[in-house]
Amino acid sequence: MQRTHIYLPEELNREIGYLAKLQGTTKAEVTRKILEEGLKIVKPKKSSSARALLDIAKEAEKLSVSGPRDLAFNHDYYTWGGKKKVYKENDK
């Protein structure tokens, strides 16, 4: 365990001391528990852009959203603009 020094406002220090007495434990233990629970709340959830794209695709399926049939073939056009390629069934 790592030893750390922090500065607390008097009121917060008093509340931690009160909780420690109620729970029959130390102020250090109460502070650790409070920090652990607080970190769960403020810590950003892990998310990758791939996961986000899959979530968007799931939502689109629920809404029966569909894109152009030539999306894979003309992805540059749909992403960046420019000239659209002519899609032929033989160009797979």
FENHURA-V129260 format. One record per run of one state. SS is the DSSP state (hx for helix, st for strand, lp for the rest). FROM is the first residue (numbers start at 0). TO is the last residue. If there is no record, write none. Layout:
BEGIN
ss:SS from:FROM to:TO
ss:SS from:FROM to:TO
END
This chain:
BEGIN
ss:lp from:0 to:8
ss:hx from:9 to:22
ss:lp from:23 to:25
ss:hx from:26 to:41
ss:lp from:42 to:47
ss:hx from:48 to:61
ss:lp from:62 to:73
ss:hx from:74 to:79
ss:lp from:80 to:87
ss:hx from:88 to:90
ss:lp from:91 to:91
END
